[in-house]
Amino acid sequence: MTHSKDQIARRLAKVVADQRMLLESFDLALADGSLGDHRDLDAKLERLGAERRRLTAELRFLDAHGDAAASPRSRAGGRVVREQVLDTLDEIGVPASPALISELALATSDADISASRFSSLRRDEERAARRDPAARPAWIAPALNVATLTAMPRLLTSSAWPIERRLIGARTLRTCHLRTTLALLERSLHLAATNPVRASTVEAIMMRLARGVPGAVEASQPADPERIRTAVENELQLIEQDDLKERLSATAKLRGYREQQQLWGLPAVIEGEAKLGKAVG
């Protein structure tokens, strides 16, 4: 069964409660001058903010159209596939590949979504959104290249995210790797007290990512959350601001185009025909 209004309301209440806790931590860090030691707070608040906006939009959508409007065409583990994908994207908060989304959905909620289904899912999303952009509170959309503003179909995002979070620049893939590592670290720690088996599965994925971060993992040693967090945040401090600057610059350009182009990207220019002004699509 798809999400009812009561289920969405409960999830929304939890998101708001988590936001309050993080804002309290932010206030405390600001007051004692330790804000620089809590660089992950902004990213966590941003992820929760995107999820809050999407869940709020879902509630309003159901208020206007009723629960029947959410009837699913395809499901994964009792959930609408697109909802599971959007939930997973909101959890990590950065563009992700179908393979990673599929793996995380299975690890966190037992949803078995084959990565091969994503191409048709993304095409269905684009067709539906072009017919009626207001038909859903959020769409599964491709990431966009900062240089060409064209779609990168192998990386997926949520349309509920700000434009800059849906763009990929020279450093963004690395930033995404680091942000995903942090998100999974937090998820595994949270699950440890409630679902140790699932926590172990999420930790295994996180450790695979963490091994790609210098200094995060000591050979033949178990996961050390603080060591991993410190190593990831140290690298983020080196590249994240330059990455954001590049994406914000591209955001300003993209805002000059229509809403559909802001979401799905510009037509891809055929190599050798750019001077003739010809494009695909």
Rosetta blueprint (number, residue, H / E / L):
1 M L
2 T L
3 H L
4 S L
5 K H
6 D H
7 Q H
8 I H
9 A H
10 R H
11 R H
12 L H
13 A H
14 K H
15 V H
16 V H
17 A H
18 D H
19 Q H
20 R H
21 M H
22 L H
23 L H
24 E H
25 S H
26 F H
27 D H
28 L H
29 A H
30 L H
31 A H
32 D L
33 G L
34 S L
35 L H
36 G H
37 D H
38 H L
39 R L
40 D H
41 L H
42 D H
43 A H
44 K H
45 L H
46 E H
47 R H
48 L H
49 G H
50 A H
51 E H
52 R H
53 R H
54 R H
55 L H
56 T H
57 A H
58 E H
59 L H
60 R H
61 F H
62 L H
63 D H
64 A H
65 H H
66 G L
67 D H
68 A H
69 A H
70 A H
71 S L
72 P L
73 R L
74 S L
75 R E
76 A E
77 G L
78 G L
79 R E
80 V E
81 V H
82 R H
83 E H
84 Q H
85 V H
86 L H
87 D H
88 T H
89 L H
90 D H
91 E H
92 I H
93 G L
94 V L
95 P L
96 A E
97 S L
98 P H
99 A H
100 L H
101 I H
102 S H
103 E H
104 L H
105 A H
106 L H
107 A H
108 T H
109 S H
110 D L
111 A L
112 D L
113 I L
114 S L
115 A H
116 S H
117 R H
118 F H
119 S H
120 S H
121 L H
122 R H
123 R H
124 D H
125 E H
126 E H
127 R H
128 A H
129 A H
130 R H
131 R H
132 D L
133 P H
134 A H
135 A H
136 R L
137 P L
138 A L
139 W L
140 I E
141 A E
142 P E
143 A E
144 L E
145 N E
146 V L
147 A L
148 T L
149 L L
150 T E
151 A E
152 M E
153 P E
154 R E
155 L E
156 L E
157 T E
158 S E
159 S L
160 A L
161 W L
162 P L
163 I H
164 E H
165 R H
166 R H
167 L E
168 I E
169 G L
170 A L
171 R L
172 T H
173 L H
174 R H
175 T H
176 C H
177 H H
178 L H
179 R H
180 T H
181 T H
182 L H
183 A H
184 L H
185 L H
186 E H
187 R H
188 S H
189 L H
190 H H
191 L H
192 A H
193 A L
194 T L
195 N L
196 P H
197 V H
198 R H
199 A H
200 S H
201 T H
202 V H
203 E H
204 A H
205 I H
206 M H
207 M H
208 R H
209 L H
210 A H
211 R L
212 G L
213 V L
214 P L
215 G L
216 A L
217 V L
218 E L
219 A L
220 S L
221 Q L
222 P L
223 A L
224 D L
225 P H
226 E H
227 R H
228 I H
229 R H
230 T H
231 A H
232 V H
233 E H
234 N H
235 E H
236 L H
237 Q H
238 L H
239 I H
240 E H
241 Q H
242 D H
243 D H
244 L H
245 K H
246 E H
247 R H
248 L H
249 S H
250 A H
251 T H
252 A H
253 K H
254 L H
255 R L
256 G L
257 Y L
258 R L
259 E H
260 Q H
261 Q H
262 Q H
263 L H
264 W H
265 G L
266 L E
267 P L
268 A L
269 V E
270 I L
271 E L
272 G L
273 E L
274 A H
275 K H
276 L H
277 G L
278 K L
279 A E
280 V L
281 G L
